[in-house]
Amino acid sequence: MLRHVEKKPYLVTLWGSDVKLDDIDGWKNVDNHIKKVSKEYNLENVVVKSNFRSIIHEGKLSNLVKDSGDGWWHGFQHGVAIIGHMAPIANMLNLKYAYIASSYPQKMKGQYTCASDPSIDNFVRYSGCQTIHDGCELDRQEKIRFLVSKKKEGYPISLRVCWISSGGKNCCRCEKCYRTILEIVSEAGNPNEYGFIWDEKAIAHCKKDMLTKLEIKDFQIEQYYRPLSKIFIQNKSRILEFDKYKWLLNMDFSRFNNYPMKKIRRTFLYRGLRKIYRILIKK
């Protein structure tokens, strides 16, 4: 949006994509967020409510395509499925362009599978409207750097990045939230000003989860986390309370997914005990 705000774009949000249709409270939070952003930037917003994810058996479809190394949603469905919902809107409003934010940068071509890609999205057209897969010349850190610079210029920015939490907010405990938060910190930004809750307790949770729980794909480690450590060092003098992040710089990413506790968590015994524990807690 910020890259094209001067064009006064419509903000289109799809209820039923990340926020489930039965998550009413979650949608209220998202809806309030949309209205807030629309008002701040004087833009029109359009909401589409769709059951496109709930009418299929996503688990079975993911099993059918498991040899691809990706799941149904991320690897096959979400790009064209999301863009497709723009067709009636583009027709009604006589729009010429529909922008969808890029997923992976061009320099990673061939290293990932993803249903949203310039080679697909840019060839989807309807009613004289062309889809544009926007921003793929930037990597993730460059996007964060852009946002932090805009924030310092006075632009109001609140991010909603979480795909784990119900309730339409950032859980601040998943890999996606952690990654975004650490990227903001590395650019001398304050995550609390971007829609996250980040304090000493949260930092401790992040460290613990990375050492004992989170597992991250190798290409994500190479693309996101190794460069992140270098950026922390480069921006050391600008980062607030830099010493609280020394643990990140000392992390051995070559064995990130094979830390002892992570190996234990992958065993059948551990998983079985966890299931029994959850059943007992519910009772």
NORFENZI-V441494 format. One record per residue. N is the residue number from 0. RES is the residue in one small letter. PHI is phi in whole degrees, -180 to 180 (999 if undefined). Layout:
[[N;RES;PHI] [N;RES;PHI]]
This chain:
[[0;m;999] [1;l;-64] [2;r;-72] [3;h;-131] [4;v;-62] [5;e;-70] [6;k;-85] [7;k;54] [8;p;-72] [9;y;-76] [10;l;-96] [11;v;-108] [12;t;-121] [13;l;-108] [14;w;-83] [15;g;120] [16;s;-90] [17;d;-90] [18;v;-96] [19;k;-68] [20;l;-64] [21;d;-89] [22;d;-90] [23;i;-64] [24;d;-64] [25;g;-62] [26;w;-66] [27;k;-59] [28;n;-64] [29;v;-65] [30;d;-61] [31;n;-63] [32;h;-64] [33;i;-59] [34;k;-63] [35;k;-63] [36;v;-64] [37;s;-58] [38;k;-68] [39;e;-61] [40;y;-106] [41;n;57] [42;l;-121] [43;e;-84] [44;n;-126] [45;v;-127] [46;v;-111] [47;v;-115] [48;k;-105] [49;s;-143] [50;n;-98] [51;f;-63] [52;r;-94] [53;s;-86] [54;i;-85] [55;i;-115] [56;h;-98] [57;e;-62] [58;g;-62] [59;k;-66] [60;l;-66] [61;s;-63] [62;n;-66] [63;l;-66] [64;v;-109] [65;k;-61] [66;d;-66] [67;s;-75] [68;g;86] [69;d;-138] [70;g;-91] [71;w;-62] [72;w;-63] [73;h;-72] [74;g;-87] [75;f;-135] [76;q;-102] [77;h;-64] [78;g;-60] [79;v;-66] [80;a;-63] [81;i;-69] [82;i;-60] [83;g;-58] [84;h;-69] [85;m;-80] [86;a;-56] [87;p;-66] [88;i;-68] [89;a;-61] [90;n;-68] [91;m;-66] [92;l;-99] [93;n;57] [94;l;-82] [95;k;-99] [96;y;-138] [97;a;-125] [98;y;-96] [99;i;-123] [100;a;-65] [101;s;-67] [102;s;-97] [103;y;-110] [104;p;-76] [105;q;-57] [106;k;-67] [107;m;-97] [108;k;-52] [109;g;93] [110;q;-101] [111;y;-144] [112;t;-116] [113;c;-162] [114;a;-76] [115;s;-114] [116;d;-153] [117;p;-56] [118;s;-68] [119;i;-109] [120;d;-58] [121;n;-69] [122;f;-108] [123;v;-95] [124;r;-138] [125;y;-160] [126;s;50] [127;g;76] [128;c;-106] [129;q;-105] [130;t;-82] [131;i;-125] [132;h;-80] [133;d;-97] [134;g;93] [135;c;-74] [136;e;-77] [137;l;-103] [138;d;-87] [139;r;-63] [140;q;-64] [141;e;-66] [142;k;-65] [143;i;-63] [144;r;-60] [145;f;-62] [146;l;-65] [147;v;-63] [148;s;-65] [149;k;-66] [150;k;-61] [151;k;-69] [152;e;-81] [153;g;107] [154;y;-74] [155;p;-74] [156;i;-136] [157;s;-128] [158;l;-102] [159;r;-127] [160;v;-114] [161;c;-75] [162;w;-115] [163;i;-99] [164;s;-77] [165;s;-83] [166;g;97] [167;g;69] [168;k;-124] [169;n;-81] [170;c;-75] [171;c;62] [172;r;-134] [173;c;-94] [174;e;-60] [175;k;-64] [176;c;-65] [177;y;-57] [178;r;-60] [179;t;-64] [180;i;-60] [181;l;-66] [182;e;-66] [183;i;-64] [184;v;-60] [185;s;-64] [186;e;-97] [187;a;66] [188;g;-101] [189;n;-107] [190;p;-55] [191;n;-66] [192;e;-91] [193;y;-121] [194;g;102] [195;f;-115] [196;i;-109] [197;w;-139] [198;d;-142] [199;e;-61] [200;k;-64] [201;a;-66] [202;i;-63] [203;a;-63] [204;h;-61] [205;c;-60] [206;k;-60] [207;k;-62] [208;d;-64] [209;m;-70] [210;l;-84] [211;t;-122] [212;k;-129] [213;l;-67] [214;e;-120] [215;i;-128] [216;k;-61] [217;d;-57] [218;f;-68] [219;q;-71] [220;i;-62] [221;e;-69] [222;q;-80] [223;y;-107] [224;y;-84] [225;r;-63] [226;p;-62] [227;l;-60] [228;s;-61] [229;k;-67] [230;i;-68] [231;f;-58] [232;i;-67] [233;q;-61] [234;n;-101] [235;k;-49] [236;s;-69] [237;r;-100] [238;i;-83] [239;l;-68] [240;e;54] [241;f;-54] [242;d;-59] [243;k;-73] [244;y;-116] [245;k;-63] [246;w;-60] [247;l;-67] [248;l;-69] [249;n;-92] [250;m;-72] [251;d;-90] [252;f;-73] [253;s;-69] [254;r;-127] [255;f;-55] [256;n;-84] [257;n;-121] [258;y;-62] [259;p;-49] [260;m;-65] [261;k;-68] [262;k;-64] [263;i;-64] [264;r;-63] [265;r;-84] [266;t;-76] [267;f;-64] [268;l;-62] [269;y;-64] [270;r;-63] [271;g;-64] [272;l;-64] [273;r;-64] [274;k;-64] [275;i;-62] [276;y;-60] [277;r;-65] [278;i;-65] [279;l;-66] [280;i;-64] [281;k;-64] [282;k;-73]]
